[in-house]
Every structure is written in C-alpha cells, then in structure tokens.
Amino acid sequence: MSYFGLQSQIWRNNRNSVLILAMFPVVFFGLTWLFLFFLSLNLDDQVVLARVNNSFLITAPYISAGVLIWFAVAWLSHSSMINKATGAKPLERKENKRVYNLVENLCISTGMQMPKVNIIEDESLNAFASGISEKTFSVSLSRGIIDKLNDEELEAVIAHELTHIRNRDVRLLIISIVFVGIFSFISEMIFRSMQFGRIGKGKKEGGVILIALALALLGYLIATLFRFALSRKREFLADAGSAELTHRPLALASALRKISEDSRIEAVQRKDVAQMFIENPGEKGKKQSFSIASMFATHPPISKRIEILEQF
C-alpha cells in the first residue's frame, strides 16, 4: 500500500467527508422530486415537468421546516441520549489522576479546552468522543481500556478521541444519523399505515403509496451507505490525528490490537451510538473485506488501520 503522508491523508479524508455529507440533502430532495414526478404520472397519465417543479417548490419549504425541527430535537437531546445508551458517568479527577494528566497534557499541546472525562464501568476495551459544543464535549473511556493499556497506548487512544472533537466529527455523525432516521421513520410510517389498512385501499392510492414506500426505502439505503462511508473516513482521519499529536503511531497500533480482542460494551445496544466508538462494539468478530458487506461497516478493518499506522 502506498503512503501519501499525514497531511495528504487528512486533506483527502476531509474532502471525501464533505462530499459524502453534501449528498444527504441531494438524495433527500431528489427523492422528493421523484415522488412528485411519479405522482403526476399516476394521476394524469402524462408528465408535466412544470407542474412537478411547481409542486416541488411549494413542498420544499415544509419539508425543510420538518427536517429542521427534527434536527433541533436530536441536537438538544444528543448528550443525554448517548450517556444513557452507553452508561457513561463522570470520572472525577481524584478517582484517576493518571487519565486526567494524559487528557490535560494533550489538550495543552493542542491549545484546546479540556473536555469532560467519563467512564463506562465495563471491563472491555473501548472509548468514544461526544458533544456538539465546548460545554458538552466529552471523552468516555471504559474501565477495561484504562486498566489494560499502558500510558503510551492510552494516550494514543485519548488523542484519537480528541481529534474527533477537534474535527467536529460528532456533529457530522449527528447530521448523518438524523437523515437516516428521517428515511427510517417515513418508511416505517408508510409500512404501518399499509399494514393496518389506514391508507392504500384504492387502486390509484395504493400505487402512490407503494411508490412512496419504495422511494423511502431507497433513500434509507442510500443514506445508510453514506453514513457508514462517512464514519469510516472519520476513523482514518482520527487515527492520523492521534499519530500527529503523540508522534507515536505504533502506540495506537498496539492499542488497536488489544481493543480488537475485546471491544464489546454490553450496555451498548443502539447501532447509531455504537458507531461512535473507536471500534464498533456491535461489529466485533465480523470479518470485513472489500465486498458489498464491507460497505455496511461503520469502521474500517482494524488490520487496515494498523497497516497505515505502521507506515508513519
């Protein structure tokens, strides 16, 4: 594998992440236009583009308002939802000065404000960063990763999570999760309505509903693939950031090897929360390769991440 250098990798990952993120609204509004297109075809038996475009312009503001409200709710409840889903609790300085010293030293070296430090009472090895502002930024570490990694390895893991915070990765993930959630909600709402016979009884109405369901499912699939691709790109970038901060890429490579042996956090059941960890606890034991299946992985294979780190 050819190596392009740290800054080249950071630039390439940032560029790809922005492109992937930009595709979410494109897909959302594109599928809305297609629904109106098929609706016009179904009702009139001939397509009038001017009518479709006019309907789209009328509908778009209402859709945008609904999406913004959805975003606002997710944005405000983000931290409490994640802490509840992971069982993360504040770690006091007097409980573990070693961890606080490592976090403080890294923050001082980068000039960033120190985030909150949380602990997950689980003997497995894992960690994640969360927060959308300086008041809510936090780094959460499992009991196992604190106890089983040496200082250099733990510092490298913390640097990885601090890079997520510096790059505002959590914000990107929230946006991607919200878009996936919207498509999931629309699909489930249409399916349940059809299942219980509330809509779709007439022939024309049934055709419209089937089209809406098909487009919603297509949107869900595309948005999910975008979300996973975005998550994988950000992990590579955070690995590179850790190597840049600590100047010890092999320490992170060593930590990733240990994490891969036992990353399962029992409290984590939600797939959207699991993807925030340095290694997805829900993908433990799954073999990943360059295939269709790998497109649905939230993290790149640890073996590939270690291979890149060893080239620094």
Helices and strands as residue ranges (DSSP letters): H 6-44, H 49-86, E 89-90, G 93-95, H 97-110, E 116-120, E 127-130, E 138-142, H 143-148, H 151-166, H 169-195, H 203-246, H 249-261, H 271-274, G 281-283, G 293-296, H 302-309
